[in-house]
Every structure is written in structure tokens, then in C-alpha cells.
Amino acid sequence: MNISTPYVKRDSSVVHRPRNFMSRLGHYANKHPVIFVFSTLLLLVIIGLGAVILDWAVFRGIWSAPDSQACRAEGVGACWAVIGARWRIIFFGLYPFDEQWRSAIACAVMLATAITSCFPRFWTFKRLSILWVAGYVVFYILMGGGVFGLKPVTVQNWGGLALTFFVFGTCTILTMPLAVVLVLLRQSSLYMIWKPTQLIIDFVRSMPLLVVMFVTAVIVPFGLPDALIGEKLYRVILGFAFYNACYQAEILRGGIQSLPQGQDEAAKALGLSYRHRVSRIILPQAFKITLPATINQIVIIFLETPLISIIGFFEVLASGAAAFGTLEWGVAVAEVYLFISIVFFMLSFSLSSYGRFLEKHLSVNER
């Protein structure tokens, strides 16, 4: 029985309702003594850990210092001074020091593009395409340079948060059309089409993402002519996008299979072509049904971007490692990783919140 639910004595019909929090707590403790004891102990442990962390991070923390000497004193807490001293390398990585303003503006452009695309006014294919193409062109010009008097900067020197945004945005944009192509091939009635597609999807999904990245970065160039090899970063992004497209294709396939078969048959009876049935009836409903899983997949893509640091790219996590990787700031490892965790949490939470907004706005539970 729920503890907040009043109960009635059957013999006298006298209503007994706990009047305040302590009365309800005592009632719950009497009814569930073991759970009450463990819950109380767990709560005390959480409060104790929270107090220790608060004391270390806030009350005894070093918030600003010209060097790390103040952080090495006995009894001090977190060394947040490392963020103020090394924030440039965390956010911009190997990008040339004098040109880092371009990387900052490029990140702002990418964020502005993403925020603008959240407004329902832009939710048409044409407007979203124009918005994202324009945002990407501005981002690429700012980062790469070579025009409008901007100094050229090769992709090997890109790093920090800008590289994370670039990999995440490009991978997400490539994943969706690839997933649509894969799911349509997978749904084909021709055995010679759906069977190989099924094998490819199952094979890719059975491999770790790191293996896919390593293959596209190191092994694929041995089997391609020089003209098709391209930059290692672009190969890794393509492999990253195809890997997630296989997962997204299976998500969409579940949405398509949940649709009533009669809708496709009715569209055929009306004389609609395959292209119109897919683009106007099947896929819009499949995307709407699978929206929560799709948002979850996008968040996963964002959280997996630090894996490119293993291939040798200087994204924000690798940049953070470089920030404390000196003799002076080697005492602030936990602080740098905590700061990067907060950045990732804020961005991931924003993505999840936007997903919930979409679900509510589109009434996902209604078809």
C-alpha cells in the first residue's frame, strides 16, 4: 500500500490519516523496518560524501593562482586555477594561438545553427538544409581559412571543442540519410538486396566502434588509390557515421514494422508511387514513432566523439589531458576531467531536453 494513501478501519469506519511528515515516516518505518534502515544508511552516506566533495571543491578550493604552487600547499582542496591558466588549450587544442578567435567564433556559429534549427519555423527540409549548409560553410571557412585573408590551418591542427563539434555535427548529419538508405534496402522485397544489407548491418553492429575507426583510419588507405584516400579525419568521420547509421537503420526498421500494413496498401490503392509512399507516409510516421530512440542515438554519438582521440586527434578530452600534462599542472588531473565532464553534461542534457521538447511538441504517443 502506498504510505500516502489513507486507510479505513473496517470495524469502526474510523479514518486514520498520518498528519505530518514525521508521522508518515514513523508509519513507514514500522511497516518496512529493513528498507527504512538501509535507506537511512544510504542517505547518510550520500550526505557525508556530498559534504566532503563540497568542502574539497568549494570551501578549500584554489580558484585563482598565477602558478600551481598554491595548489601544492598542504590542506588545500581542488585546484580550479588550472582552468583559468589552461582553458585555451582545453577549448582550442593545437589550433594556432593567434588564430584561436576563429575557433571560438566557429563554435559559436555551430551552436547558433543548432539552436536556430530547434525552432519549429525551420522544420522544413528546405529551411533546415539551407540553415545547416550555411552554418557549415561559415564554420569550415573560419576553421580552415585560406580565403578572405584568413591564414590557412590544416585539419591536423584542429582541436578542442571545435573539433568535437565538427565530428559530432558531421557524423549526425551523415548518419540520418545513410540510415534511411540502409533501412529501405533492408525492407526491399528482393532477396539479393535485403540479404546483403542485413549481413552488412549485423556485421558492423557486431564490431566495436573503435575497430571501425581504426580500420577506416589505418587499413582502408592500403586498398584505395591515392586520389580517394583523403584526410584521415574525414575517413574516420565516414566510418563513425556508417557505424551509427547501422544502429539507426534498425531503430527505423522497428518504427516501420510497427505501422499498420493497411496504410501502405491504401497508398498503393490510391496510385501513389513508391517514392511518395516512402517519403510522405512511411518515413514521417517511422521517425515520429522512433523519436525517443533517435534522440538517444544522437546523444550516444556525441558521447562517443572522444574516442577519436585514440586515433590521434586532439579533441576536447585529449586537449584536457594536455592541459594537465605538464610538470607544473600535473596536480590538477581530477579538476580538468571534472570540468570537461561538466561541459559534456551540459551539452548532453541540452540534447536530451530538446528531445523531450520534440516528443511533447510532436505528440509522439499519438499517431
N, C-alpha and C positions, 0 to 999 in steps of 0.2 A: 504493500500500500504506500502511496506517496505520503510523505510526512506532512505535507501542506494540506492534505485532504482531511476535512473534519470527519469524525466518525460518531455513530449514534449507538448508545446502549440499547440493546434490543428489549430488555426487560422494563426499563423505565422511560425510554424515549427521551433521555436527557442528553442534550447536545454538549460534547466536550471539545472545545477548540483551544489549542495552545495559544496563549495570549501574546507572547513576545518571543524574541529570538532565543533567549536562554531557556525558556520553557520548551520550545520546539527542539532545541539542541539536546536538552535532557531527555526528552521523549525519544529522540533518535538514538541517543547513547544507550538507553535502556533496551531498545528494540534490536539494535545492531551493535553490540559491545565490541566485537572483534574489529569490524570495519571502522568503528569510531576510533579505536586505539591506533590502528595503523594510519588512518587518515590524519590524526593529530600529530603522530610522529613525523609523517611525511611533510606536513605543513611546517612543523618546527625546523626540519632540515632545510626546506626551501627558504624559510625566513633567515636562518643562520647563514646559508650560502649567499643570499642576496645582500645581507648586511656586510659580509666580508668583501664581496665584489664591489659594493658601493663605496666602502672605505678605501679599497685599493684604487679604484678607478677615479673617484671624485675627491674625497677628502684628503688623501695623501698623494694625489696625482701631481705630476710636474707638467704644467700646461704650456709654459714657455721658458726657453733657456737658449742662450747663444750656442751652447755645445752640450755634449752628453755628460759632462762632469756632475751636474746637479742630479742626474738620474742615477748615478753610481753611488750616491751618498746612502748611508745605512738608514733604513726605516722609511724610505720614500716609496710611493706607490707607482702607478702607471706613468710611463714616460711619454706623455702625449706631445711633448716638444718635438718628437721626431716627425710628426705630421706637418708641423709648421716649417721644419727645416728641409723636409724631403718631399713635399707634396708635388713638386714639379715632376720629379722622376716617377712618382706613383701614377699621376694622371697622364703624363706625356711620354714616358718611356725614353726611347732613343731618339725621339724627334729633335731636330736641331734646336738648341736653346733659344736662339734669336727668332726662330720661326714658330715658337710654341703658341703664340696668339692665334695662328691659323688653326692649329689643332683644337684650341678651345672654342673658336667660332664654329668649326666643323661639328663638334659635339653638340653645340647649341642648336645648329641647323637641324641635325638629326633628331634631337629631342623635340624641337618645334614641329618638325614634319610628323613625328609620331603623335604628338598631342593634337595637332590640327586634324589628322585623319580620324581622330576619335569622335569628332562632331558629326552627327547624323547628316548634316548638309552635304558632306563629302562622300557619303556612302553610295556612290555610283562607280561603275568600273572606269568610266572616262575620267571623272574627277580624281579618283584615287590614283589612277595611272599617271595623270599629269602632275599631281602633287608629289608622288614618290620619285618620279623621274627627275623633276626639277630639284627636289631635295638631294638626290644622289649626285646630280651633276654639280651642284654647288659644293657638296661635301668633297667630291673627288677633285675638283679644281683646287679647293683650299688645301687639301692634304697633299696632292701630287704636285701642284704648282706647274711651272713651265709656261704659263700664259699670264697675260695681264701684269707682267713684270714680277710675278711670284717666282721665287727661287725653286728649281726642281728638287723634289725629295722623293727618293725611290721607296717602294713598299717595304724594303728591308729595314728602313729607318722609321717606319710607322710603329707606334707602340702605345701602351697605356690604355686609357678609356676609349680613345678614338678608335683604336684597332678592335677593341671589344665590340663597340657599336657597329663598326663596319662588318665584322664577321657575323654578328647576330642578325643585323638587318638584311644583309645579302642572303644569308642562309635561309631566313624566314621567307623572304620573297621568292626564292627559287624553290623552296620546299612545296609550297601550295600547288603551283602548276604541275610540278613533277608528280605529286601525289594524285592529282586528277587524272593525268595520263596513265599512271600505273593502275589506278582503280578501274578505269574504263577498259584497259586491256585485260585486266583481271576478270571483268564482268563479261567479256566477249563470249559469244556462243561458239566460236571456232576453237577447236582443241589446240591447234598449232599456235594460237595466240595466248589463250589464258593459261595453258600449262607452263610454257617457259616463263611467263610473267610471274606465276605463282612460285616457281622454283627460285627465280631471282629474288623476289621479296623475302621468301623464307630463308634463303642463304644469307642475304645481307643482314636480316634481323637476328640471325644466329651468331653474328660476329660482334665482338666488342667495338665500340666506336673508335677506340684508339688504334685498332688494327686497320680499320678503313682509312683513317687519316695517314697512318704510316705507309700503307700501300699507295695511296694517291700522291703522297709527297716524295717517296723514295723509289718505289718499284715501277710505277706506271711510266716514268720517263724512259726506262730502258726499252719499252715496247712501242714508243711513239717516235715519229720523225721529229727532227729538231724544231720544225715550224709549228708543231702542235703541242710542244711541251708547255710553254708558257711559264708564268711565275708560279713558284711553289705555293704561295698564299692562295692563288685562285684555284689551283688543283685541290688544295685541302678544303676550301670552301665548297667546291663542287661535290667532293666525297662526303663532306658533312651534310650537305643539303640532300643528297641522294639517300643517305642512311636514314635521315629523319623523314624523307618522303615515303620510304617503305613503311614506316610506322604509321604515318598519317594516312596512307592509302588503305591500310587495314581498318583504321578508325572510320574513314569514309565508307568503306565497304559495309561495315556494320550498320551505318546510317541508311545506306541504300537498301539493305536487306530488310530493315525494319519498316520500309514503306509498303503500303498495300499494293499487291500486284495489279489490282484493278486500275490504278492510276495510269500506269504505263499502257495497259491495254486500252483504256479510254482515250488516251492521247493518240494511239495508233488508229483507233476507230475514227477520230476526228481528222485524220490525214496528216498529222504533224510528222515532220521528218525526224530522223534520229538526232540531228544536231539540236533541233528545237526541243525535243523531249528531254534531252540531257541537260541543256543549258537553262531551260525555263521551268521544268517540273521536277526532275530528279535531283540534280545537284543542289539547287537552292534549299530544298527540304532536307537533304542529307547534311549540308553544312549547318543548318539550323538545329537539327537533332543532335549533331555531334559537337556543338559549340563548346560545352564544358570540357570535353576531352581534347578538343583542338587547342583551347587556351592553355590547358595543362601541358600539351606537347610544346607549345611556344615557350612557356616558362622553362621547360626542360632544355630546350635549345639554348636559351640564354645562360642557364646554369652550367651547361657543358662547354661553353666557349673557352674557359680557362684551360681545357685540355690541349689547345693548340700551342700552349707554352712548352709542352713536351716535344713538339715537332721543331721547336726552336724559335717560336715567335714571342715577341716581347709585349704580350697583352698586360692587362692591369695587375693580374696576380704575379706574373713574372717581374713586372715593374716594382711591385711591392717588395718582392724578395731582394731586388737590387737596392731598394731604399734602406734596408737594414743590413745589407751585405757588406758593410764597411766596418773597419775596426772601431770607429767612433760610435756608430749607432747599432752595434750588434746586441746591445742590451734591450732593444725595443722590438723584438720579434713579435711578441703577442699583441702589442699595441697596433702594429701595422696590419697584422692579419685581422684584428678586431675592426679596425677602420674599414678595410676592404669588405669585410662581412657586412658591415652596416650599409655600405654603398650597394652591395648586391641585394641585401634585404629590401632596401627602399625601392630599387628598380623592380625586383620580383613582386613585391607587394603591390606596386602600381599596376603591373601587368595583370595580377590576379584581380585587383579591384576593377580594372577595366573589363575583365571577363565577366565579373558579376553584373556590372552595369549593362553589358551587352545581353546577358541572359534575361535580365529584367526588362530591358527595352524591347527585345525581340520576342518576349514571352515564350521562352524555349519549351516550356512544358505544354504549350498549345501548338497544334499543327494547323 
